[in-house]
Structure formats: C-alpha cells, structure tokens
Amino acid sequence: MLTIGTLKLHSNLILAPMAGVTDLPFRTLNHRFGAELCFVEMINARCLGHKSKKTQQMLSTNELDQPRGVQLLGCEPQFIRRGLDVLSRYTFDILDFNAACPERKVTRRGEGASLLKDPEKLQKLLTIVVKSVNVPVTVKIRTGWERRCED
C-alpha cells in the first residue's frame, strides 16, 4: 500500500501529468488498465485564475476518474491564490506543485525548474498551497539547476 497524506493507494501505478496527453479519456483508460491514481495535465495557475475554457476542460472528470490528482504550475503568489480558489470548486485527491519542468517557455517565466534558483520563493509558494487546500500536497522537483539550462 502507498500512502500520501490521507490518500491510501493499493497500487503504486500512477499516471503522471503530461501536457497535451492526460485528458479525461486517457485517464479513464489508464484507470481501467490499472493506474490507481491519474493526474490531469499540468495546469498553469494564471490560466486557472482567468477561468480559461481550455483549462476548465482539462479539469473535466467523471465517476471512473477516481482518484485524481492535479499538478499546478506557477510563480506568482496572487495567481497561485486565485488559481487555488478556482480549484476549490473541483474535486481532486492530491495536488502536486511543479518545481521541475525544464521547458524553456516555462523557466523563462520563472516557473517550474527555475524556482530552484530561489528556494525562499519556492518555500513561500508552497506555504500558500499547503494552507489553501485540504488534500495532500506533493512537489515535483529536480536535484538542482544547471547553468546550461539557461541557454
């Protein structure tokens, strides 16, 4: 058994969040074939706060899509708070905060792996997240920042 906070899983098969891939039909298939926990695509807190239709569609679910996790991406406290407020209207079992995405379009905005360059900021953001949700919170993180990632 795998336990993450209050979430208890009988299997360690987990479908990770994948941008453009882990939509509802894909998650449903993965649940059917043994993935006990499935994550929606990585969701940008700023898009959540703007109530983007695409983002709302990413959060669509059904009774076969349980348990479900959400991965949040962001670097600005005001957008994280606003995004979490929107997320509070949805049911999910775990929230993962992304501090690992190395994609240039993400890191140049100060999100994902670039947060590793400012641990104090990352701590402040995580404090906001943990205090704002009543589900277990995990963090996707890398072992560090490499200079070549800035090129």
N, C-alpha and C positions, 0 to 999 in steps of 0.2 A: 504494500500500500504506500502511496505517495501522499504526503500531507503538506499543503502550503497554506499556512494560517489555519483558517477554519474549513478550507476546501480539502476534502478527502477523495483521492482518486484510487481506484483499484488497479489501474494500469498506468504505466509510465509512457504510454504512447500519446504524444501531444503534437498537434498540428500548429506549427509556428506561424506568426503573422507574415504574410508575403504580399507586398503591394501588387495589386492587379491580379491576384490569384485567389486569395482565400475569401471568396464571396460566399453567399449562403448556399448555393447548390454544391460548391466544392466542399464546404464544411460539412454539409449533410452527408455527402458520400463518404467523407473521412470518418465521421461518427459511425456510419453503418459498417465500415470496414475495420473498426477497432480503435480509432483515436478517441480516447475518452474526453479530452479537453481540446477544443479548437479555438483558435484566435481569429478575429476579424483582421482585415488588413490594417497596417499601421495607419493611425488617424492623426492628422495634424490638429492640434488644439485650436489654432487660429481658424481653420475651416469649420470646426465644430462650433465655435463662437459665432461665426457668421451664418450658421444653420444652412450650410450648403446642402443642396438636394443630393448631390453625389455622396457626400459624407453620410447623410441620413440613410441613403440606400445601402451603404456599406454596413450599417448597423442593423439592417433588417434581419429578422430571425423567425423561427417557428418552433414548435414543440420538439422537433427532432434535433435541434441545435443546442443541446444542453449537455454538460456545462459549457460555457462560452467565456472567452477572455477578450479583453480589449487592450490594444497597445497604443499608448499616447505618445505623441512627439511634440515637443515644444521647448521654448527657451525664455518666454516672456511671462512673468507671473500673472499679469492681467488676463492674458489669453488662456493660460492654464486654468485659472479660476473660472473664466467664462465657459471654457470647454467642459470642465468638470460639472458645472451647473447644468449644461445641456445633457451630459452623460447621465446625470442623476435621474433622468426621465426614462432611461433604458435599464433593462435587467441584464446583468452580466455577473460572472462569478469571481473574476480576478482582473486586476488592472496591472499591466506591465508598462513601465516608463522606459522609453527608448533613449539610452545614452550610449549607443553603439553604432548607429548607422553611419558608414563611412562615405556615403554618396556625396559627391561634391555639391550638388544642389541643396543638400541638407546641411552639410557642415559650413558652407559659406554663409548660411543664415544664423549660425551659432547653435544649431540644434544637433541632435544625435551625438556622434563621437566627439564633436568639438566641445561638448560640455566637460569632457575630461580635462581640458586645459584650465578649467575654472571650478575646482572641486567645491568651493564655498557656494557658488551659484547653484551647482547641482544639488547640494545639500538643501538649500533654501527651496528649490523647486520640489524636491522630494518631500520636504516637510509640508508644503502646501497640498500635495497629492494625498499623502497619508492622512492628514487631518480632514480632508474633504470627502473621502469615500469610506464606506463601511464594508469593503471587501478586501481580501489580501492584496498587497501591493508587492510586485517584484520589479527588478530593474535589469534591463538588458544592458550589459556593459562590456567594454573591451579592456584588455590589460593595460592600455596606455595609448598615448598619442605619438605617432611617428611623424617626424618632420616632413618626410616625403608625401604625406597625405595632404599637405598644404599646396603642393604643386598643381 
